[in-house]
Amino acid sequence: MGHLILINGMPRSGKDTVGGIISYVFGAKRVKMTDPIDAAFKNLFALEDWQFSMLREEFKEAPLPIGDIDHGVSLRDFYIRFSEDFMKPLMGDGIFGHLAAKRIHELLQLGNVVVTDCGFNREAEALLDEIGEDFEVWGITVERDGCSWDSRELVDFWSLEVPSIVIDNSGTIEDLELIVIEVCQEHFGINCDYDWIKKELTGDI
């Protein structure tokens, strides 16, 4: 049975970077609450994976070159409106937690899982209710100077009875990697992935 790590933080605070470190060093599978919105966006506009990756890289904050709206809609705008104006009013505030639960439960049978965009208390609550109590769950809140909240909120891990820790991402990527490894090992008791250990010992990183 694996560990489940939920990452919360403001936009551009480094949540994906922290998730990438956990995935690489601890062999965790990465899951995003927004995976269903990714799929919907790609299907709506008939995008290949490489095209979607390009759009996500270049137009996350800038107006998308799609449609005929002259005021500009970024990918972030699309995600917020799709979630807050459509899915949640129709299916409830916890819908993305419910949708993620089955995928995450299956992956936890095989090993560690990190959710890199845990952005709302109700989604986290719905997810935890469905995956049950068979797994160890940990929370990480990522903070970074100069970042501010959008529609997401500071997840109250304490009220969810999830042990958590705050990570300050104000240094270098090397600083962040050391902090994340220490947190996962010392605070969460998670073992490094065997393949990563071999690379570390041989210098093949």
ZADO-1210 file (C-alpha; in nm, 4 decimals, padded with zeros to 6 digits):
<atoms>
<atom x="00.0000" y="00.0000" z="00.0000" code="MET" pos="1"/>
<atom x="00.1278" y="00.3448" z="-00.0883" code="GLY" pos="2"/>
<atom x="00.1268" y="00.6881" z="00.0689" code="HIS" pos="3"/>
<atom x="-00.0992" y="00.9662" z="-00.0602" code="LEU" pos="4"/>
<atom x="00.0479" y="01.3181" z="-00.0593" code="ILE" pos="5"/>
<atom x="-00.1822" y="01.6152" z="-00.1229" code="LEU" pos="6"/>
<atom x="-00.0172" y="01.9404" z="-00.2348" code="ILE" pos="7"/>
<atom x="-00.1855" y="02.2769" z="-00.1844" code="ASN" pos="8"/>
<atom x="-00.0600" y="02.6246" z="-00.2684" code="GLY" pos="9"/>
<atom x="-00.1098" y="02.9467" z="-00.4596" code="MET" pos="10"/>
<atom x="-00.0648" y="02.9672" z="-00.8385" code="PRO" pos="11"/>
<atom x="00.3035" y="02.9703" z="-00.9367" code="ARG" pos="12"/>
<atom x="00.4127" y="02.8672" z="-00.5873" code="SER" pos="13"/>
<atom x="00.5840" y="02.5527" z="-00.7217" code="GLY" pos="14"/>
<atom x="00.3288" y="02.2786" z="-00.6579" code="LYS" pos="15"/>
<atom x="00.4099" y="02.0941" z="-00.9806" code="ASP" pos="16"/>
<atom x="00.7824" y="02.1217" z="-00.9102" code="THR" pos="17"/>
<atom x="00.7358" y="01.9753" z="-00.5618" code="VAL" pos="18"/>
<atom x="00.5200" y="01.6998" z="-00.7102" code="GLY" pos="19"/>
<atom x="00.7870" y="01.6291" z="-00.9712" code="GLY" pos="20"/>
<atom x="01.0537" y="01.5894" z="-00.7035" code="ILE" pos="21"/>
<atom x="00.8332" y="01.3523" z="-00.5044" code="ILE" pos="22"/>
<atom x="00.7556" y="01.1546" z="-00.8182" code="SER" pos="23"/>
<atom x="01.1229" y="01.1263" z="-00.9162" code="TYR" pos="24"/>
<atom x="01.2777" y="01.0580" z="-00.5759" code="VAL" pos="25"/>
<atom x="01.0008" y="00.8560" z="-00.4138" code="PHE" pos="26"/>
<atom x="00.8494" y="00.6849" z="-00.7163" code="GLY" pos="27"/>
<atom x="00.5096" y="00.8488" z="-00.6733" code="ALA" pos="28"/>
<atom x="00.2538" y="00.8599" z="-00.9518" code="LYS" pos="29"/>
<atom x="00.1326" y="01.2125" z="-01.0222" code="ARG" pos="30"/>
<atom x="-00.2396" y="01.2866" z="-01.0383" code="VAL" pos="31"/>
<atom x="-00.4145" y="01.6198" z="-01.0901" code="LYS" pos="32"/>
<atom x="-00.7700" y="01.7031" z="-00.9905" code="MET" pos="33"/>
<atom x="-00.7872" y="01.8885" z="-01.3204" code="THR" pos="34"/>
<atom x="-00.7077" y="01.5810" z="-01.5340" code="ASP" pos="35"/>
<atom x="-01.0760" y="01.5575" z="-01.6433" code="PRO" pos="36"/>
<atom x="-01.0659" y="01.9236" z="-01.7545" code="ILE" pos="37"/>
<atom x="-00.7507" y="01.8501" z="-01.9542" code="ASP" pos="38"/>
<atom x="-00.9360" y="01.5692" z="-02.1294" code="ALA" pos="39"/>
<atom x="-01.2432" y="01.7863" z="-02.1916" code="ALA" pos="40"/>
<atom x="-01.0350" y="02.0714" z="-02.3353" code="PHE" pos="41"/>
<atom x="-00.8417" y="01.8399" z="-02.5683" code="LYS" pos="42"/>
<atom x="-01.1626" y="01.6770" z="-02.6913" code="ASN" pos="43"/>
<atom x="-01.3472" y="02.0082" z="-02.7377" code="LEU" pos="44"/>
<atom x="-01.0760" y="02.1490" z="-02.9617" code="PHE" pos="45"/>
<atom x="-00.9550" y="01.8183" z="-03.1138" code="ALA" pos="46"/>
<atom x="-00.6011" y="01.8646" z="-02.9827" code="LEU" pos="47"/>
<atom x="-00.3236" y="01.6095" z="-02.9886" code="GLU" pos="48"/>
<atom x="-00.1238" y="01.5689" z="-02.6677" code="ASP" pos="49"/>
<atom x="00.1704" y="01.7676" z="-02.8081" code="TRP" pos="50"/>
<atom x="-00.0596" y="02.0524" z="-02.9147" code="GLN" pos="51"/>
<atom x="-00.2185" y="02.0666" z="-02.5717" code="PHE" pos="52"/>
<atom x="00.1227" y="02.0655" z="-02.4048" code="SER" pos="53"/>
<atom x="00.2280" y="02.3576" z="-02.6225" code="MET" pos="54"/>
<atom x="-00.0856" y="02.5559" z="-02.5402" code="LEU" pos="55"/>
<atom x="-00.0504" y="02.4845" z="-02.1706" code="ARG" pos="56"/>
<atom x="00.3094" y="02.6045" z="-02.1785" code="GLU" pos="57"/>
<atom x="00.2489" y="02.9235" z="-02.3763" code="GLU" pos="58"/>
<atom x="-00.1077" y="03.0271" z="-02.2919" code="PHE" pos="59"/>
<atom x="-00.1628" y="02.9328" z="-01.9290" code="LYS" pos="60"/>
<atom x="-00.1889" y="03.3032" z="-01.8461" code="GLU" pos="61"/>
<atom x="-00.2089" y="03.4603" z="-02.1950" code="ALA" pos="62"/>
<atom x="-00.5187" y="03.4731" z="-02.4219" code="PRO" pos="63"/>
<atom x="-00.5662" y="03.1512" z="-02.6158" code="LEU" pos="64"/>
<atom x="-00.5556" y="03.1623" z="-02.9983" code="PRO" pos="65"/>
<atom x="-00.8917" y="02.9828" z="-03.0106" code="ILE" pos="66"/>
<atom x="-01.2371" y="03.1203" z="-03.0905" code="GLY" pos="67"/>
<atom x="-01.3392" y="03.4784" z="-03.1722" code="ASP" pos="68"/>
<atom x="-01.3590" y="03.6369" z="-02.8250" code="ILE" pos="69"/>
<atom x="-01.1726" y="03.9668" z="-02.8355" code="ASP" pos="70"/>
<atom x="-01.1237" y="04.0133" z="-02.4602" code="HIS" pos="71"/>
<atom x="-00.8953" y="03.7109" z="-02.4301" code="GLY" pos="72"/>
<atom x="-00.9390" y="03.3867" z="-02.2394" code="VAL" pos="73"/>
<atom x="-00.6361" y="03.2125" z="-02.0936" code="SER" pos="74"/>
<atom x="-00.6162" y="02.8433" z="-02.0169" code="LEU" pos="75"/>
<atom x="-00.6374" y="02.9311" z="-01.6458" code="ARG" pos="76"/>
<atom x="-00.9581" y="03.1296" z="-01.7179" code="ASP" pos="77"/>
<atom x="-01.1039" y="02.8299" z="-01.8982" code="PHE" pos="78"/>
<atom x="-01.0265" y="02.5946" z="-01.6106" code="TYR" pos="79"/>
<atom x="-01.1724" y="02.8280" z="-01.3484" code="ILE" pos="80"/>
<atom x="-01.4910" y="02.8915" z="-01.5453" code="ARG" pos="81"/>
<atom x="-01.5347" y="02.5243" z="-01.6396" code="PHE" pos="82"/>
<atom x="-01.4967" y="02.4249" z="-01.2751" code="SER" pos="83"/>
<atom x="-01.6700" y="02.7067" z="-01.0868" code="GLU" pos="84"/>
<atom x="-01.9463" y="02.8003" z="-01.3319" code="ASP" pos="85"/>
<atom x="-02.0328" y="02.4606" z="-01.4782" code="PHE" pos="86"/>
<atom x="-01.9157" y="02.1465" z="-01.2994" code="MET" pos="87"/>
<atom x="-01.9540" y="02.2507" z="-00.9354" code="LYS" pos="88"/>
<atom x="-02.2974" y="02.4162" z="-00.9653" code="PRO" pos="89"/>
<atom x="-02.4199" y="02.1117" z="-01.1575" code="LEU" pos="90"/>
<atom x="-02.2567" y="01.8286" z="-00.9589" code="MET" pos="91"/>
<atom x="-02.1433" y="01.9750" z="-00.6267" code="GLY" pos="92"/>
<atom x="-01.8314" y="02.1311" z="-00.4805" code="ASP" pos="93"/>
<atom x="-01.6632" y="01.7949" z="-00.4267" code="GLY" pos="94"/>
<atom x="-01.7033" y="01.6665" z="-00.7836" code="ILE" pos="95"/>
<atom x="-01.3335" y="01.6682" z="-00.8784" code="PHE" pos="96"/>
<atom x="-01.2446" y="01.4836" z="-00.5587" code="GLY" pos="97"/>
<atom x="-01.5038" y="01.2203" z="-00.6416" code="HIS" pos="98"/>
<atom x="-01.3749" y="01.1898" z="-00.9986" code="LEU" pos="99"/>
<atom x="-01.0153" y="01.1510" z="-00.8822" code="ALA" pos="100"/>
<atom x="-01.0904" y="00.8963" z="-00.6089" code="ALA" pos="101"/>
<atom x="-01.1135" y="00.5847" z="-00.8248" code="LYS" pos="102"/>
<atom x="-00.7927" y="00.6604" z="-01.0165" code="ARG" pos="103"/>
<atom x="-00.6048" y="00.7371" z="-00.6973" code="ILE" pos="104"/>
<atom x="-00.7357" y="00.4335" z="-00.5103" code="HIS" pos="105"/>
<atom x="-00.6155" y="00.2031" z="-00.7890" code="GLU" pos="106"/>
<atom x="-00.2714" y="00.3675" z="-00.8011" code="LEU" pos="107"/>
<atom x="-00.2315" y="00.3467" z="-00.4221" code="LEU" pos="108"/>
<atom x="-00.2530" y="-00.0318" z="-00.4489" code="GLN" pos="109"/>
<atom x="00.0742" y="-00.0153" z="-00.6412" code="LEU" pos="110"/>
<atom x="00.2668" y="00.2587" z="-00.4605" code="GLY" pos="111"/>
<atom x="00.2858" y="00.6244" z="-00.3674" code="ASN" pos="112"/>
<atom x="00.0619" y="00.8917" z="-00.5216" code="VAL" pos="113"/>
<atom x="00.1018" y="01.2703" z="-00.5188" code="VAL" pos="114"/>
<atom x="-00.1851" y="01.5061" z="-00.6056" code="VAL" pos="115"/>
<atom x="-00.0259" y="01.8286" z="-00.7236" code="THR" pos="116"/>
<atom x="-00.3320" y="02.0571" z="-00.7367" code="ASP" pos="117"/>
<atom x="-00.5342" y="01.9975" z="-00.4222" code="CYS" pos="118"/>
<atom x="-00.7074" y="02.3369" z="-00.4256" code="GLY" pos="119"/>
<atom x="-01.0312" y="02.3111" z="-00.2297" code="PHE" pos="120"/>
<atom x="-01.1335" y="02.1710" z="00.1073" code="ASN" pos="121"/>
<atom x="-01.4507" y="02.0096" z="-00.0276" code="ARG" pos="122"/>
<atom x="-01.2601" y="01.8294" z="-00.3048" code="GLU" pos="123"/>
<atom x="-01.0026" y="01.6960" z="-00.0583" code="ALA" pos="124"/>
<atom x="-01.2791" y="01.5869" z="00.1783" code="GLU" pos="125"/>
<atom x="-01.4657" y="01.4038" z="-00.0993" code="ALA" pos="126"/>
<atom x="-01.1461" y="01.2316" z="-00.2099" code="LEU" pos="127"/>
<atom x="-01.0563" y="01.1156" z="00.1403" code="LEU" pos="128"/>
<atom x="-01.4102" y="00.9938" z="00.2082" code="ASP" pos="129"/>
<atom x="-01.3980" y="00.7666" z="-00.0951" code="GLU" pos="130"/>
<atom x="-01.0489" y="00.6204" z="-00.0724" code="ILE" pos="131"/>
<atom x="-01.1074" y="00.5085" z="00.2870" code="GLY" pos="132"/>
<atom x="-00.8652" y="00.4779" z="00.5777" code="GLU" pos="133"/>
<atom x="-00.6340" y="00.2050" z="00.4457" code="ASP" pos="134"/>
<atom x="-00.3676" y="00.4505" z="00.3305" code="PHE" pos="135"/>
<atom x="-00.1413" y="00.7037" z="00.4971" code="GLU" pos="136"/>
<atom x="-00.2236" y="01.0554" z="00.3830" code="VAL" pos="137"/>
<atom x="-00.0004" y="01.3616" z="00.4159" code="TRP" pos="138"/>
<atom x="-00.0450" y="01.7255" z="00.3211" code="GLY" pos="139"/>
<atom x="00.2038" y="01.9824" z="00.1918" code="ILE" pos="140"/>
<atom x="00.1287" y="02.3533" z="00.1617" code="THR" pos="141"/>
<atom x="00.3748" y="02.5317" z="-00.0692" code="VAL" pos="142"/>
<atom x="00.4414" y="02.9003" z="-00.0045" code="GLU" pos="143"/>
<atom x="00.6374" y="03.1424" z="-00.2210" code="ARG" pos="144"/>
<atom x="00.6950" y="03.5166" z="-00.2016" code="ASP" pos="145"/>
<atom x="00.4985" y="03.7212" z="-00.4526" code="GLY" pos="146"/>
<atom x="00.2221" y="03.4636" z="-00.5121" code="CYS" pos="147"/>
<atom x="-00.1478" y="03.5257" z="-00.4473" code="SER" pos="148"/>
<atom x="-00.4627" y="03.3143" z="-00.4480" code="TRP" pos="149"/>
<atom x="-00.7029" y="03.2833" z="-00.7399" code="ASP" pos="150"/>
<atom x="-01.0253" y="03.0816" z="-00.7056" code="SER" pos="151"/>
<atom x="-00.8406" y="02.8163" z="-00.5034" code="ARG" pos="152"/>
<atom x="-00.8214" y="02.8229" z="-00.1264" code="GLU" pos="153"/>
<atom x="-00.5848" y="02.7329" z="00.1529" code="LEU" pos="154"/>
<atom x="-00.6781" y="02.3732" z="00.2337" code="VAL" pos="155"/>
<atom x="-00.7365" y="02.3176" z="00.6051" code="ASP" pos="156"/>
<atom x="-00.5493" y="01.9891" z="00.6455" code="PHE" pos="157"/>
<atom x="-00.5984" y="02.0065" z="01.0233" code="TRP" pos="158"/>
<atom x="-00.9778" y="01.9918" z="00.9917" code="SER" pos="159"/>
<atom x="-00.9411" y="01.7005" z="00.7488" code="LEU" pos="160"/>
<atom x="-00.7245" y="01.5202" z="01.0093" code="GLU" pos="161"/>
<atom x="-00.4362" y="01.5048" z="00.7640" code="VAL" pos="162"/>
<atom x="-00.0848" y="01.5615" z="00.9067" code="PRO" pos="163"/>
<atom x="00.0770" y="01.8382" z="00.7072" code="SER" pos="164"/>
<atom x="00.3748" y="02.0689" z="00.6776" code="ILE" pos="165"/>
<atom x="00.4438" y="02.4035" z="00.5097" code="VAL" pos="166"/>
<atom x="00.7287" y="02.4296" z="00.2577" code="ILE" pos="167"/>
<atom x="00.8828" y="02.7679" z="00.1748" code="ASP" pos="168"/>
<atom x="00.9848" y="02.7758" z="-00.1917" code="ASN" pos="169"/>
<atom x="01.1809" y="03.1002" z="-00.1892" code="SER" pos="170"/>
<atom x="01.5245" y="02.9551" z="-00.2671" code="GLY" pos="171"/>
<atom x="01.6802" y="02.7649" z="-00.5542" code="THR" pos="172"/>
<atom x="01.5526" y="02.4431" z="-00.7092" code="ILE" pos="173"/>
<atom x="01.8357" y="02.2624" z="-00.5293" code="GLU" pos="174"/>
<atom x="01.7168" y="02.4095" z="-00.1972" code="ASP" pos="175"/>
<atom x="01.3635" y="02.2967" z="-00.2713" code="LEU" pos="176"/>
<atom x="01.4719" y="01.9434" z="-00.3592" code="GLU" pos="177"/>
<atom x="01.6587" y="01.9068" z="-00.0291" code="LEU" pos="178"/>
<atom x="01.3590" y="02.0377" z="00.1667" code="ILE" pos="179"/>
<atom x="01.1127" y="01.8061" z="-00.0089" code="VAL" pos="180"/>
<atom x="01.3330" y="01.4988" z="00.0429" code="ILE" pos="181"/>
<atom x="01.3781" y="01.5810" z="00.4100" code="GLU" pos="182"/>
<atom x="01.0046" y="01.6368" z="00.4624" code="VAL" pos="183"/>
<atom x="00.9071" y="01.3100" z="00.2952" code="CYS" pos="184"/>
<atom x="01.1726" y="01.1073" z="00.4745" code="GLN" pos="185"/>
<atom x="01.1832" y="01.2645" z="00.8204" code="GLU" pos="186"/>
<atom x="00.8258" y="01.3851" z="00.8662" code="HIS" pos="187"/>
<atom x="00.6249" y="01.1454" z="00.6520" code="PHE" pos="188"/>
<atom x="00.8463" y="00.8372" z="00.6820" code="GLY" pos="189"/>
<atom x="00.8459" y="00.7622" z="00.3089" code="ILE" pos="190"/>
<atom x="01.1332" y="00.5644" z="00.1601" code="ASN" pos="191"/>
<atom x="01.3181" y="00.6804" z="-00.1506" code="CYS" pos="192"/>
<atom x="01.2585" y="00.4901" z="-00.4708" code="ASP" pos="193"/>
<atom x="01.5126" y="00.2112" z="-00.5292" code="TYR" pos="194"/>
<atom x="01.5905" y="00.3281" z="-00.8830" code="ASP" pos="195"/>
<atom x="01.6592" y="00.6815" z="-00.7579" code="TRP" pos="196"/>
<atom x="01.8928" y="00.5464" z="-00.4878" code="ILE" pos="197"/>
<atom x="02.0905" y="00.3528" z="-00.7521" code="LYS" pos="198"/>
<atom x="02.1230" y="00.6660" z="-00.9670" code="LYS" pos="199"/>
<atom x="02.2313" y="00.8682" z="-00.6643" code="GLU" pos="200"/>
<atom x="02.4971" y="00.6159" z="-00.5668" code="LEU" pos="201"/>
<atom x="02.6365" y="00.5856" z="-00.9179" code="THR" pos="202"/>
<atom x="02.6129" y="00.9580" z="-00.9908" code="GLY" pos="203"/>
<atom x="02.3841" y="00.8907" z="-01.2849" code="ASP" pos="204"/>
<atom x="02.1327" y="01.1622" z="-01.1925" code="ILE" pos="205"/>
</atoms>
